[in-house]
Amino acid sequence: MTTNIFVNLPVKDLKRSMEFFAQLGYSFNMQFTDEKATCMVISDQIYAMLITEEYFKTFIKKEICDTTKSTEVLVALSVESKDKVNEIVDKAIKAGGKVVNEQDLGFMFFRSYEDLDGHTWEYFYMDPSAAQG
């Protein structure tokens, strides 16, 4: 059995969040989508559950993080090239996201942005020869 990852994120406006991520090229599994939540498909084994804040609160005992003051998660996703990093992050900025960071370490290049709810997404490319040690 393979292990899948489901990153659960609270959102203020589900429809607006879906529109934002659709502009980045992501799709949604409509079998797991209603007015309270959606399953965003990142890859065959990686998904983000975007959940309205009210419904998200039913799963937790603590307060939802105020992303204007704190970072609760940094979702880092690898891609196949520096160009792909730039393509995705540029789309996010055009769709209303905010640049957080950018670094080129030679063997690794990354850029990160905040989505409409302040969650930090980082896309990176690492030279495969550097990963081999």
ChimeraX commands (.cxc) that place a marker at each C-alpha (Angstrom):
marker #1 position 0.00,0.00,0.00 radius 0.5
marker #1 position 1.32,3.45,-0.89 radius 0.5
marker #1 position 1.24,6.32,1.55 radius 0.5
marker #1 position -0.61,9.43,0.47 radius 0.5
marker #1 position -0.32,12.82,2.12 radius 0.5
marker #1 position -3.30,15.08,2.75 radius 0.5
marker #1 position -2.32,18.57,3.94 radius 0.5
marker #1 position -5.39,20.10,5.61 radius 0.5
marker #1 position -5.57,23.90,5.40 radius 0.5
marker #1 position -8.27,26.27,6.69 radius 0.5
marker #1 position -9.54,28.84,4.19 radius 0.5
marker #1 position -11.77,31.85,4.57 radius 0.5
marker #1 position -13.51,31.62,1.18 radius 0.5
marker #1 position -13.50,28.14,-0.37 radius 0.5
marker #1 position -14.68,29.22,-3.83 radius 0.5
marker #1 position -12.07,31.97,-4.02 radius 0.5
marker #1 position -9.33,29.57,-2.92 radius 0.5
marker #1 position -10.38,27.04,-5.56 radius 0.5
marker #1 position -10.29,29.74,-8.23 radius 0.5
marker #1 position -6.81,30.81,-7.05 radius 0.5
marker #1 position -5.33,27.30,-7.22 radius 0.5
marker #1 position -7.10,26.52,-10.51 radius 0.5
marker #1 position -5.15,29.46,-12.00 radius 0.5
marker #1 position -1.96,27.65,-10.96 radius 0.5
marker #1 position -3.10,24.57,-12.89 radius 0.5
marker #1 position -4.37,22.40,-10.02 radius 0.5
marker #1 position -7.50,20.28,-10.29 radius 0.5
marker #1 position -9.98,19.17,-7.66 radius 0.5
marker #1 position -11.46,15.79,-6.87 radius 0.5
marker #1 position -15.17,16.62,-7.01 radius 0.5
marker #1 position -16.03,13.39,-5.21 radius 0.5
marker #1 position -14.55,15.01,-2.09 radius 0.5
marker #1 position -15.81,18.55,-2.67 radius 0.5
marker #1 position -18.83,20.32,-1.21 radius 0.5
marker #1 position -19.58,23.77,0.24 radius 0.5
marker #1 position -17.30,23.07,3.27 radius 0.5
marker #1 position -14.20,21.50,1.70 radius 0.5
marker #1 position -12.40,20.42,-1.45 radius 0.5
marker #1 position -9.66,17.98,-2.27 radius 0.5
marker #1 position -7.01,19.70,-4.40 radius 0.5
marker #1 position -4.92,17.23,-6.41 radius 0.5
marker #1 position -1.22,18.08,-6.31 radius 0.5
marker #1 position 0.04,14.71,-7.58 radius 0.5
marker #1 position -0.93,11.04,-7.56 radius 0.5
marker #1 position -0.06,10.84,-3.87 radius 0.5
marker #1 position -0.22,14.44,-2.60 radius 0.5
marker #1 position -3.43,16.33,-1.88 radius 0.5
marker #1 position -4.42,19.52,-0.09 radius 0.5
marker #1 position -7.75,19.57,1.67 radius 0.5
marker #1 position -8.94,23.17,1.60 radius 0.5
marker #1 position -11.49,23.43,4.40 radius 0.5
marker #1 position -13.64,26.39,5.43 radius 0.5
marker #1 position -12.47,27.80,8.77 radius 0.5
marker #1 position -15.79,27.02,10.46 radius 0.5
marker #1 position -15.66,23.37,9.42 radius 0.5
marker #1 position -11.90,23.11,10.08 radius 0.5
marker #1 position -12.58,24.08,13.72 radius 0.5
marker #1 position -14.64,20.88,14.16 radius 0.5
marker #1 position -11.42,18.84,13.72 radius 0.5
marker #1 position -9.20,20.71,16.19 radius 0.5
marker #1 position -9.15,21.76,19.84 radius 0.5
marker #1 position -6.81,24.78,19.44 radius 0.5
marker #1 position -7.34,28.07,17.66 radius 0.5
marker #1 position -6.62,28.42,13.96 radius 0.5
marker #1 position -3.30,30.15,13.38 radius 0.5
marker #1 position -3.50,33.83,12.42 radius 0.5
marker #1 position -1.37,33.70,9.28 radius 0.5
marker #1 position -0.94,37.49,9.30 radius 0.5
marker #1 position 1.16,37.06,12.47 radius 0.5
marker #1 position 2.52,33.50,12.36 radius 0.5
marker #1 position 3.46,30.79,9.91 radius 0.5
marker #1 position 1.82,27.47,10.71 radius 0.5
marker #1 position 3.11,25.48,7.75 radius 0.5
marker #1 position 5.57,25.67,4.87 radius 0.5
marker #1 position 4.46,23.34,2.08 radius 0.5
marker #1 position 7.52,22.61,-0.07 radius 0.5
marker #1 position 7.07,20.91,-3.45 radius 0.5
marker #1 position 9.84,19.87,-5.82 radius 0.5
marker #1 position 9.55,20.49,-9.57 radius 0.5
marker #1 position 11.62,19.50,-12.58 radius 0.5
marker #1 position 13.35,22.82,-13.36 radius 0.5
marker #1 position 14.05,26.42,-12.34 radius 0.5
marker #1 position 11.74,27.51,-15.15 radius 0.5
marker #1 position 8.90,25.47,-13.61 radius 0.5
marker #1 position 9.54,27.10,-10.21 radius 0.5
marker #1 position 9.25,30.53,-11.83 radius 0.5
marker #1 position 6.20,29.56,-13.89 radius 0.5
marker #1 position 4.18,28.37,-10.89 radius 0.5
marker #1 position 5.18,31.16,-8.52 radius 0.5
marker #1 position 4.63,33.83,-11.18 radius 0.5
marker #1 position 1.11,32.44,-11.72 radius 0.5
marker #1 position 0.49,32.55,-7.96 radius 0.5
marker #1 position 1.55,36.19,-7.78 radius 0.5
marker #1 position -0.61,37.09,-10.78 radius 0.5
marker #1 position -3.58,35.33,-9.11 radius 0.5
marker #1 position -3.20,37.39,-5.92 radius 0.5
marker #1 position -0.51,35.61,-3.92 radius 0.5
marker #1 position 2.34,37.42,-2.17 radius 0.5
marker #1 position 6.07,36.75,-2.62 radius 0.5
marker #1 position 7.72,35.45,0.57 radius 0.5
marker #1 position 11.22,34.34,-0.35 radius 0.5
marker #1 position 13.59,33.44,-3.17 radius 0.5
marker #1 position 17.04,31.87,-3.06 radius 0.5
marker #1 position 19.46,30.40,-5.55 radius 0.5
marker #1 position 22.01,28.23,-3.77 radius 0.5
marker #1 position 23.53,26.94,-7.01 radius 0.5
marker #1 position 22.55,23.30,-6.48 radius 0.5
marker #1 position 19.04,24.32,-5.35 radius 0.5
marker #1 position 16.71,27.13,-6.39 radius 0.5
marker #1 position 13.47,28.00,-4.62 radius 0.5
marker #1 position 10.77,30.62,-4.46 radius 0.5
marker #1 position 7.90,30.81,-2.03 radius 0.5
marker #1 position 4.62,32.70,-1.83 radius 0.5
marker #1 position 1.65,33.11,0.48 radius 0.5
marker #1 position -1.74,32.08,-0.87 radius 0.5
marker #1 position -4.92,34.09,-0.27 radius 0.5
marker #1 position -5.15,32.76,3.31 radius 0.5
marker #1 position -1.50,33.36,4.17 radius 0.5
marker #1 position -0.35,29.73,3.88 radius 0.5
marker #1 position 3.24,29.52,2.61 radius 0.5
marker #1 position 3.95,27.41,-0.48 radius 0.5
marker #1 position 7.52,26.84,-1.64 radius 0.5
marker #1 position 8.49,25.39,-5.02 radius 0.5
marker #1 position 12.05,24.23,-5.50 radius 0.5
marker #1 position 14.35,22.62,-8.02 radius 0.5
marker #1 position 17.38,20.66,-6.88 radius 0.5
marker #1 position 20.10,19.56,-9.29 radius 0.5
marker #1 position 19.84,15.74,-9.31 radius 0.5
marker #1 position 23.64,15.37,-9.21 radius 0.5
marker #1 position 23.73,17.36,-5.95 radius 0.5
marker #1 position 21.23,14.98,-4.36 radius 0.5
marker #1 position 23.51,12.01,-5.07 radius 0.5
marker #1 position 26.10,13.36,-2.66 radius 0.5
marker link #1:1,2 radius 0.2
marker link #1:2,3 radius 0.2
marker link #1:3,4 radius 0.2
marker link #1:4,5 radius 0.2
marker link #1:5,6 radius 0.2
marker link #1:6,7 radius 0.2
marker link #1:7,8 radius 0.2
marker link #1:8,9 radius 0.2
marker link #1:9,10 radius 0.2
marker link #1:10,11 radius 0.2
marker link #1:11,12 radius 0.2
marker link #1:12,13 radius 0.2
marker link #1:13,14 radius 0.2
marker link #1:14,15 radius 0.2
marker link #1:15,16 radius 0.2
marker link #1:16,17 radius 0.2
marker link #1:17,18 radius 0.2
marker link #1:18,19 radius 0.2
marker link #1:19,20 radius 0.2
marker link #1:20,21 radius 0.2
marker link #1:21,22 radius 0.2
marker link #1:22,23 radius 0.2
marker link #1:23,24 radius 0.2
marker link #1:24,25 radius 0.2
marker link #1:25,26 radius 0.2
marker link #1:26,27 radius 0.2
marker link #1:27,28 radius 0.2
marker link #1:28,29 radius 0.2
marker link #1:29,30 radius 0.2
marker link #1:30,31 radius 0.2
marker link #1:31,32 radius 0.2
marker link #1:32,33 radius 0.2
marker link #1:33,34 radius 0.2
marker link #1:34,35 radius 0.2
marker link #1:35,36 radius 0.2
marker link #1:36,37 radius 0.2
marker link #1:37,38 radius 0.2
marker link #1:38,39 radius 0.2
marker link #1:39,40 radius 0.2
marker link #1:40,41 radius 0.2
marker link #1:41,42 radius 0.2
marker link #1:42,43 radius 0.2
marker link #1:43,44 radius 0.2
marker link #1:44,45 radius 0.2
marker link #1:45,46 radius 0.2
marker link #1:46,47 radius 0.2
marker link #1:47,48 radius 0.2
marker link #1:48,49 radius 0.2
marker link #1:49,50 radius 0.2
marker link #1:50,51 radius 0.2
marker link #1:51,52 radius 0.2
marker link #1:52,53 radius 0.2
marker link #1:53,54 radius 0.2
marker link #1:54,55 radius 0.2
marker link #1:55,56 radius 0.2
marker link #1:56,57 radius 0.2
marker link #1:57,58 radius 0.2
marker link #1:58,59 radius 0.2
marker link #1:59,60 radius 0.2
marker link #1:60,61 radius 0.2
marker link #1:61,62 radius 0.2
marker link #1:62,63 radius 0.2
marker link #1:63,64 radius 0.2
marker link #1:64,65 radius 0.2
marker link #1:65,66 radius 0.2
marker link #1:66,67 radius 0.2
marker link #1:67,68 radius 0.2
marker link #1:68,69 radius 0.2
marker link #1:69,70 radius 0.2
marker link #1:70,71 radius 0.2
marker link #1:71,72 radius 0.2
marker link #1:72,73 radius 0.2
marker link #1:73,74 radius 0.2
marker link #1:74,75 radius 0.2
marker link #1:75,76 radius 0.2
marker link #1:76,77 radius 0.2
marker link #1:77,78 radius 0.2
marker link #1:78,79 radius 0.2
marker link #1:79,80 radius 0.2
marker link #1:80,81 radius 0.2
marker link #1:81,82 radius 0.2
marker link #1:82,83 radius 0.2
marker link #1:83,84 radius 0.2
marker link #1:84,85 radius 0.2
marker link #1:85,86 radius 0.2
marker link #1:86,87 radius 0.2
marker link #1:87,88 radius 0.2
marker link #1:88,89 radius 0.2
marker link #1:89,90 radius 0.2
marker link #1:90,91 radius 0.2
marker link #1:91,92 radius 0.2
marker link #1:92,93 radius 0.2
marker link #1:93,94 radius 0.2
marker link #1:94,95 radius 0.2
marker link #1:95,96 radius 0.2
marker link #1:96,97 radius 0.2
marker link #1:97,98 radius 0.2
marker link #1:98,99 radius 0.2
marker link #1:99,100 radius 0.2
marker link #1:100,101 radius 0.2
marker link #1:101,102 radius 0.2
marker link #1:102,103 radius 0.2
marker link #1:103,104 radius 0.2
marker link #1:104,105 radius 0.2
marker link #1:105,106 radius 0.2
marker link #1:106,107 radius 0.2
marker link #1:107,108 radius 0.2
marker link #1:108,109 radius 0.2
marker link #1:109,110 radius 0.2
marker link #1:110,111 radius 0.2
marker link #1:111,112 radius 0.2
marker link #1:112,113 radius 0.2
marker link #1:113,114 radius 0.2
marker link #1:114,115 radius 0.2
marker link #1:115,116 radius 0.2
marker link #1:116,117 radius 0.2
marker link #1:117,118 radius 0.2
marker link #1:118,119 radius 0.2
marker link #1:119,120 radius 0.2
marker link #1:120,121 radius 0.2
marker link #1:121,122 radius 0.2
marker link #1:122,123 radius 0.2
marker link #1:123,124 radius 0.2
marker link #1:124,125 radius 0.2
marker link #1:125,126 radius 0.2
marker link #1:126,127 radius 0.2
marker link #1:127,128 radius 0.2
marker link #1:128,129 radius 0.2
marker link #1:129,130 radius 0.2
marker link #1:130,131 radius 0.2
marker link #1:131,132 radius 0.2
marker link #1:132,133 radius 0.2
view
